Amino acid sequence: MKNKTNIRPSWSLVGVGTAALMSGLIATSAIAADPALMDPDADKILKEMSAYMGEISGFSADFDVSTDIITADGQKIKLASSGNVVVNRPGQFRIKRLGALAEIEFILDGEQLTLYGQKINGYVQIPATSIDAAVAKVRDDIGFEVPGADVLSSNPFDMDVTDVVSGTHVGMTTVGGETVHHLAFRGEQVDWQVWVQDGNEPVPMKYVITSKLVAGAPEYSLLISNWVSEPQMDDTMFTFVPPTGAQEITAVTIDAAGNIIDKSE
């Protein structure tokens, strides 16, 4: 396994002042990890989870997210939000993220990705025929990360592009009433933990990233529930129908609270 630097967002709902934290786990320059620092059990379980997530043809799940914001005077504030995701590989998903300040949807129909913001009742559409392409376009063109990007990938938790120097199997515990393996990893820029369901469906149940570069060590936490592998779905689920009065816009950015901002003018 290798670890990388210059990390980008992962599973993110970006918070003000937490850029290093929300840069996540994906990186660009390889540095070999020391095998002596990697617990074989942690390595094995993470790889099993990654393989399982990459092989299933589709899934649905609910999620709850908290993101730490560090204010200018050093106060730590948590932003909370929730949502749900439905995925049909290789080219369809629908994700809704709900928060007190914003509601946003990402809909990929196999030909184009639609981002819809309830607050402005506006949407933008971007050509994309695969999940990986859609995630990359939102990241590169808009500077935001599709919620659950690591899990959506065709190669989830790819250890060739993950910031990891060492890892350990902390032990067994429970999350959402399910028995899970608690794994903890250290990287150069972030520490991160993942709780993986025990058994023949090794899905991630919880995920935490802790910044090592920002004062106050802000955290990003994702709790996943109601996992369903290969749920019933059809194309209508991934078809965007503009709500009454919705306006198409040509250029957007997304702020820290998850609001789509019209940048067309």
N, C-alpha and C positions, 0 to 999 in steps of 0.2 A: 504493500500500500504506500501511497504517497500523500504528502500534504502540499497545499498550494498557498500562495499569498495573493494579495490584491483581491479580496473576496467580494462577491456580489450578493444582492439580497436573496433570501431564501425563506419560504413560507411566511411572507412578510406583509404586515400592515404598518407602513413606515411611520415612526413617531418623530416629532421634532427633536432635534438634538441627539438622536440615537443612530446616526448614519453608520458608525462603525459596527454597532450591534446588528442592525438590520442588513448589513452587508452579507450576513449569513455564512454559508459554508463553501460555496463554489468559488474556485480561484483559478489563477492562470499560470503560475510558475512552480514547477515541481521541485520538491525537496524530499528525499527518501526518509520515511519514518524509520525509527529504530524498532525492529521486530521484538526486541527484548522488553519494550515498553507496552506492547499490545497483548492484552489478555486473550489467549486463544478462544475462550468461550465468548467474549465480547465480539471478537472478529467473526466467529462462526455465526452467531445469532444475527448480527447486522447484515451479513451477506445473505443469510436465509431470508430475512425480511426483504431485502432489496430484490432478490430473485423472485420472491412471491409477488411483490407489488408490480414487478415488470412483466410478469407472465399472465396475470388475470386480465381478461378482456374488458372488464368494466367494473365499476363499483360506485356506491353512494355512501355518504357519511355526513354527519353534522360536526361542526367544530365551534369551539369557544377560544377566543384569543385574548391575551393581555399583552400590552406593549408598554414598557417604561419610557417615560419622557423625563429628561433631566432639564429643569428650567435654568435660566441664567443665574439664579441665586442658589442653585444646588438642590432644590427640592425635587424629589422623585415622585412622579405622578403616573398611575397606571391608566391607560386607555383600554377599555374592554369592548369587545364586539363578538358577534357570533355569525353563523351562516351554515350553508350546506353546499355540497358538491355532488354532482352526478357526472360520471366519466364513461365514455364509450370509445375505447381505443380502436383505431389510431387517431381519429380526427374529430371527435365531438366531446364537448363538455358544457356544463352549465353550472355556474358558481354564483351564489348570492351571498353578499357580506352585509350584515346589518349592524349598525351602531347608533348611539344616541345622536350623532352629528351627521350621519351619512348613510345612504344605501346605494350599493353599486352592484351591477351584475356583469358577468363575463359569459358570453354565449358563443361557442364555436360550433358551426354547423357542418364543417367539412370543407367549406369553401372560403368562408370569411369569419373573422372574429368581430363580435359586437361588444362594445363597452357602453353600458347604459347607466346614467346617473339620475336617480329619482329627484334629487334636490333641484336640478336644473331642467328636469324632464327632457334631457338631450342625450344623444348617442353618437358614437363614431364607429365606423366599420373599417376593418383592416383586412386585406387578403391574407389568408392562412389556411393551409390544407391539412396540417398536422398539429397535434398538441404541442410538440417540441417547438415548432415554428411559431405558434401563437404565443407561447410563453416568452420566447426570445424577442419577438416583436414588441410586446408590452414592456419588457425590460429595456431593450435597446432604443426604441423609438419614443417611449413615454417616460421611462425612468422609474417605473413601478414594477412590482412583482405580483403576478397572479397568485392569489392565496393557494397554498399547497403545492407550490411549483416543484419541490423535490419529489413528492409522491406522484405528481402528474407525469413526470418525465418517463420516457421509454426505458431509461436506465436509472431508476431511482437510487439516490445515495451512492452515486458512482465514486468509489474510493480513489480513482485516479484524479479526481478534481475536488476532493474534499479536504478541508483543513483539519487534519488529525495527526497528532504526534504520538499520542498514547491513548490507551483505552482500558477499561476494566469492567467486569461484570460485578456490579455492586451487590446484587442479590435478588431474591424473589419478593414481590409485594403485590398489591392489587391496585388497579385503576378502574373506576367505573364498575366495580364488582367482578372484574376479570383478573385472573392471575397473570402477572406480567414479569418479564425480565427487565431489571433496571440496569441500563448501560450508561456509563459516563466516559466521555472522551475529552481530551485536551488538544487544542490546536494552538497555532502561533498567535492568532488574533482573537479567537473566541474559545470558550469552553462550551460543550453542549452535551445534553443528556437526552436519551430516548428510552421510552418504556414500551417494550414489544410484547404483544400477547403471546402467551405460551400455547403450544399445540400446533395443529396442522394449518392454521391460518395466522401466520406471524405478522399481523398488521401493527403499525405504530399506534399506540393509544395516547401517548403524550410526548411532547417535545419541548425542550427548553434550550435557548441559546443565551449565554451570558457574555457580555462584552468584556474584553481585557484591556481595551484601548480608551474607553470613555470613563471619566471620573464618575464615581457612584455605581459602577458596574451594573448598568441597566440590563434588564432581561426581556426576552421575548418568549412567551409561553403559548403553546397550542395544545388544547385538549380535544381529542377526537372521539366521537361516540356514534352509536347506531350504524356500525359498519355493515354493509350488505355487499357481498361479492356477486357480481353479475346480476344486478337487479333487472326487473322487467322495465323496458324503455322502448321508445320509438322515436322517429325523426322529429315528431312534433315537439318533443321535449327540448330539442336543441334548435328550434326555429324561433327567431326573434320577431315578435309582432309589436311594432311601435305603439305605445299607449296613446290615448287621445291627446292630441296637442304636442306630442313629442317632436323635437326638431333635430334633424341631422346636422352635425357639426363636423368640421374638417380637421381640426387640430385641437388636442387637449393636453392637459397635464393633470396629475392627481395629487392633491395636497395630503398633509400628514393625517388628517381625519378620514381620508378616503373619499373626499368629494372630487368629482370630475369638474375641472375648470375649463371653460371654453377659451381656447387660445386662437380661434379662427381670425379674430380681428387684429 
